[in-house]
Amino acid sequence: MHIIPSGDILCARIEGIDLQQALTPADIKTILIALGRHGVLCFPRQTLDVDAFAAFGQCFGGLEINVANMFHEPNHPEVMILSNIKKDGKQIGLGDAGQGWHTDMSYSELIALTTILHAQKVPLQNGVPLGNTEFRDMHTAYDDLPADVKAAIEGRTATHDFDKFWEMMRARPGNTRPPLTAAQRAKKPPVSHPIAYTHPVTGKKVLYCTIGYVTHIDGMPAKESAELLDFLWRHQDQEKYLYAHRWTEGDVLMWDDIGTTHNAVADYGDNPRYMRRVQVLASLDYPAMVA
């Protein structure tokens, strides 16, 4: 296995490994350490099938079945389809997934360690890939906070709500998402997490507070909460924290859901796109796994 840093603030390519084959404990440790260090990992030219894709994700924790429970591979409810392709006039996948800055599953009591996508079909225009996925480095964003802001958020929690992002997507022109049902809302009630979150792999603090799901800072007057959140969101929005991944078919992209935020760029119109996705719960003892 060869780890090749991108030279940007995030991302490394991982060469010399076939993810169709089972990982060894040493492989898993190496990948976890690289994930903490680089935030985004790209395994190019992978041809793994759905079973192997799910098995790869399970090496790092349990796999989430999305609360919407739509658009998954047959016999694999944990493997979601992200696609704008229609069959017999019906969508075969979730067409607007991830369009807006967020981190996956911050709206859950048990958050995600990582999300993994496998690119089956990448949209192209004149031979140029479309549909980049953008990331921001929340390790460095936290490190760069002014001392008084670090003091203000220390020990504080913020409320994350799945419905906030869902409704934001529904409000977009032409969106066809239905509102969440009462049963779906009951499965994912609002939860609170530390704003300065200690990363389970790196042991360092990250800024865990995205505009996609956070509604307010707990126990803080509304005006003060809104002002501080506005500062934190503008701070992490700086260009210096940004990395954009340009997809190639066969890429398996694995990113750190605690140490990064991400946004899917929807610039491909009807050009066909098909991704498989798993979301890996932060359910294992990662400090012991990387010791």
N, C-alpha and C positions, 0 to 999 in steps of 0.2 A: 504494500500500500504506500503510495507516494502522495504527500500533502503539498500542494502548490499554492501558496498565497496569491490572491489576485493582485496585490499591490494597492488596492483600494482600502477604505476604512473597514470593509467587511468582505467576507467570502474567501474560500479556498476551494480549488478543484481537488478531488480525490481520485487518483488514477491507480490502476493496477489491482482492482478488486471487482469481482463479479457478484452483484447482490442477489442473483438467482441462487447462489450457494449460501449455506448456513454460515453465520458469523461465529467466530471463536470469541471467548471472553476477552482475549487480547485485542481483537478487532473492535469489539464494543467499547472497550476502554479508550482506545486510540481515537475512535470517532467522537466519543463524548468529550474528551479533552479538546479535540479540534473544534467541536461545536461551540464550546465555551470560549475558546480563543478567537475564533473567526466569525461566529454568529450565523453564518450561512455557509453551507457545504454543497457543492455540485459534484455529483457522480455522473459523468457523461457516458453516453452510448450504452445505456442499460436496457436490456430486453426482458426483464423479469416479468413473469405472469402475475395474475392477481393474487394467487396464494402466496407467492414469494414476496410480493410487495407488502401484504399484510404481515407476513412473518418477519420481514425486516423491521417494520414499525414496532412490533411486539418485543423486539430485543431491548427497547428503551423504555417500555412501560405499557400499561393497558391502553387499548384503543377506544376512543369515544365514538358512540353512535350519536350523530348530530340530533339535536332536539327537534328540528323540523322533520327528520326521518323521511327525507325525499331523495330521489336520484342516487341510488347506490348500485354497485355491481351486483349481479345475481348471486345469491347465497353469501354475500359479504356486506351486511348492513353497515359495517365499520369503514368500508371503502366507498367514499362519496365520488360521484361523477360531477366535474365542473366542465360545462360545455354549453356552447350556443347552438349546437347542431339539433335539428329537428328531424324526427322520423314519423311519417304518417301525420304530419302537421302538429306533432307534439314535441315539446322539449325533452331531450334525453338526459339532460343534466342541469344543474344550477348555473344559469347564464351570467349572473352578476356577482358571483362570490368575491368577497374581499375588496370591493371597490370603495375604498375609504380607509383612512389610517386607523389601525387597530392592532391588537394582538389577540390571537385566537384563544378562546376559552377563558379569558380573564373574568368572564361573567359566571364562571363555575366555582363552587367551593374548592374542588380539586382542579387546579389550573393545568394548562398544557405545558409540557417541557418543550415539545417540538411539533411542528407540522411538516409533513413530507408530501411532495407532489411528484408524480411521474408523468412526463409530457408524452402523450400518445400522438397528438396532432397540434402543431404550432401554426398559428395563422401567419401568412406571408403576404407581402405586397411588393411586387417587383423584386422578389427574392429576398426581401428584408424581413426578419422576424418582427412581429407586432406582439402586443400584450405583455410588455415587460412587467416583472414584479419588482417593486421598489422596497427598500428596507432602510431603517434608521438604527443607528448604534446607541442603545440606551445605557450601556456601560459608560461610554465616553460622555454622553449627555448628562448623566448623573455627576461624573467627575468634574464637569465644567460648571456646575451650578455655583452661584455665589454662596459664600459661607452662610449668610443670613437666610437664604432660601433653604439650604440643607438643614439648618436649625429649625426652620418653620415646618418642614415636612417630617422631621425625625419623630418616629413613634406614631405618626398620623396614618389613618387609613382613608381610603376613598371607596365609594360605592360604585360597583360595575353592574350594568343592567343590559341583558341580551336584547330586550325590547327596544332600547334606544337605537342600536345599529339597524335592527330589522325595520323599524319605522322610517329611519333615514333613507334606507334603500327603497322602501315602498313609495316614498314621496317623490322619487325621481320620475321624470316624464317617461311614459311607456312601460313602467315597471309592472310586472304581473304577479308579484309575490302576494299571497293572501295575508291578512292579518293573522298573528298568532292566535291559536285557540286558547281558551281558558286552561285546558289541560296542558298545553305546551308551556304557557306562562307559569303554571304551577310547578312544572318540572325544573324550570330555571328562574327562580325568584332572584331578586337583586342580592348581591353578596359584597362583602368588603375585603379589601386586601391592602397591605402596607404600600404606601407610595414609594418609599425607599426600601426596595425588596432585596433581601440577601439571596444572591444566585446560588442554587444548590450545587452547581459544578465548579464555578470559579471562586465561590466564597466572597465575592465582592458585591457591593451594592449597585443596583440598577434603578433607573427611573421607570417605575411600573405604573403608568398613568396615561392612557391614551384617550384621544378625543372620541374614538368610536364607541366606547362602552361606559366611560366614567361620567357620572351625573353630578356628583358633589363630593366634597371632603367632609367626612363624618365629624360631627360635633363642632363645626365651625360656622359662624354666622354666614348667611347666604351670600351677602355682598363680598365678604372677605374670601369665601370659598371660590366664588366666580372669578375674582381678580387673580387669585393665586393659580387657579387652573388655567386661566388665559395666559399667564406668564409661562407656566410649564409647557403648554401646548405650543406657544410661539418659540420657546427655547428649543424644543426638540425638532422643530420644523426647519432648522437651519441647514443650509446646503452641505455644510462640512460633515454632517452625520449620515449623508445619503449614499446608498449604493443601489444601482439598478441592474437587475439580472436580465440579460437578453437570452431567451430560451432557444434551445435546439432540441428537436425531437430525440427522445431517448434520455434526456436529462432527468435524473432524480435529484430534486432540490430539497434539502433538509435545512430548516432554520430554527433558531433558538427563539421560542415564544416568550421567554422571560427577558432575555437580553436584547431583543430587537422589537420594533414594530414594523408593519408592512402595509402595502397598498397595491392592489392589482390595477394596472393601467388598461382601461377599456378603449383602445384606439383601433380595434380590428373589425368593427362592424359585423358584417355577415361572413367574413373570412373564417373558415371552420377552426375551432379550438376544442381540444379534448384533453382533460387532465384527470388523473386519479389522485385522490387525496386521502390521507389518514392523519388524524390528530392524536398525538401520543400524550396520555395523562402523565403528570409528574408524580408517579406512584411508586417509584423505586428509591432505594438508598443510594443516591448518586455519589455523595462523598466517599462511601465505602467502595463503590465501583471504580472510582478513579484514583484511589489511594495507592 
